[in-house]
């Protein structure tokens, strides 16, 4: 298989889309944190505390997703520079490293997605006892 400069260049659009997705998730979480902060100032209930723990972990994961994405992008750039400098071994090695970094970023993103329902589960758990009571037709 021939390894050319177009191989690492193919990752550029994917990385851009991932950064957009990570940034959107981060902005959404920032809005949630601001809302929870105002709820907490009104009175700290246990549900808010559980959500804060979940959101802190999610924000950290998104930051790491972004960091590994940046390193992946830098690896792609380095790979193309090595290929332009006619150093195909280093170019392909950097490309493989970029792919590994991208895979780590995607796995962290998957982890964040899997725990994203945790904050909602806190509210659902609070509402479940009232939902389990039988409905009184007279009400």
C-alpha positions in Angstrom: 0.0 0.0 0.0 1.3 3.4 -0.9 1.2 6.0 1.8 0.8 9.6 0.4 0.1 13.0 1.8 -3.6 12.6 1.0 -3.9 9.8 3.7 -3.4 12.1 6.7 -5.2 14.9 5.0 -8.4 12.8 5.0 -8.5 13.1 8.8 -8.8 16.9 8.8 -12.6 17.1 8.1 -13.3 14.4 10.6 -11.3 16.2 13.3 -13.1 19.5 12.5 -16.5 17.8 12.9 -15.4 16.2 16.2 -14.3 19.5 17.6 -17.6 21.0 16.6 -19.4 18.2 18.4 -17.2 18.4 21.5 -17.6 22.2 21.6 -21.4 22.0 21.3 -21.5 19.4 24.2 -19.3 21.7 26.3 -21.5 24.7 25.7 -24.6 22.7 26.6 -23.0 21.5 29.8 -21.9 25.1 30.6 -25.6 26.2 30.4 -26.6 23.3 32.6 -24.0 24.2 35.2 -25.2 27.8 35.2 -28.8 26.7 35.8 -27.7 24.2 38.5 -25.8 27.0 40.2 -28.8 29.2 40.4 -30.8 26.2 41.7 -28.1 25.5 44.3 -28.2 29.1 45.4 -32.0 28.8 46.0 -31.5 25.8 48.2 -29.1 22.8 48.0 -31.1 19.6 47.4 -29.4 16.2 47.1 -30.4 16.0 43.4 -28.4 19.0 42.6 -25.3 17.6 44.3 -25.5 14.3 42.4 -25.9 16.2 39.1 -22.9 18.4 39.9 -20.7 15.3 40.4 -21.9 13.9 37.1 -21.4 17.2 35.2 -17.9 17.7 36.6 -16.9 14.2 35.2 -18.5 15.0 31.9 -16.8 18.3 31.5 -13.4 16.7 32.3 -14.1 14.0 29.8 -14.9 16.5 27.1 -11.8 18.5 27.8 -9.7 15.3 27.4 -11.6 14.5 24.2 -10.6 17.9 22.9 -7.0 17.5 24.0 -6.6 14.1 22.4 -8.2 15.6 19.2 -5.7 18.4 19.2 -2.8 16.0 19.5 -4.3 13.9 16.7 -4.5 16.9 14.5 -0.9 17.9 15.3 0.1 14.4 14.5 -1.6 14.6 11.1 0.2 17.9 10.4 3.6 16.3 11.5 2.8 13.3 9.3 2.3 15.5 6.3 5.4 17.5 7.0 7.5 14.3 7.2 6.0 13.1 3.9 6.8 16.5 2.2 10.3 16.1 3.6 10.5 12.7 1.9 10.6 10.8 5.2 7.8 8.2 4.7 8.7 6.0 7.7 8.3 8.9 10.1 5.2 10.2 8.2 3.4 6.9 8.4 4.5 6.4 12.1 3.0 9.8 13.0 -0.1 9.0 11.1 -0.6 5.8 13.1 0.0 7.8 16.3 -2.7 10.3 15.1 -5.1 7.4 14.5 -4.5 6.1 18.0 -4.9 9.5 19.5 -8.2 9.9 17.6 -9.4 6.6 18.8 -8.7 7.6 22.4 -10.6 10.8 21.8 -13.5 8.8 20.4 -13.5 6.3 23.3 -13.5 9.2 25.8 -16.4 10.7 23.9 -18.3 7.4 24.1 -17.7 7.3 27.9 -19.1 10.8 28.2 -22.1 9.9 26.1 -22.8 6.8 28.2 -22.8 8.7 31.5 -24.7 11.7 30.1 -27.9 10.2 31.2 -26.7 10.1 34.8 -27.9 13.6 35.6 -31.3 12.8 34.2 -31.5 9.6 36.1 -31.2 11.6 39.3 -34.4 13.5 38.4 -36.1 10.3 37.3 -35.2 8.6 40.5 -36.8 11.4 42.5 -40.0 11.2 40.4 -40.3 7.4 40.3 -41.9 7.0 43.8 -44.7 9.4 42.8 -45.2 7.6 39.5 -45.4 4.2 41.1 -48.4 5.1 43.2 -51.6 3.9 41.7 -53.7 6.6 40.0 -56.8 7.5 41.9 -59.6 8.0 39.3 -61.3 10.4 41.6 -58.4 12.9 41.4 
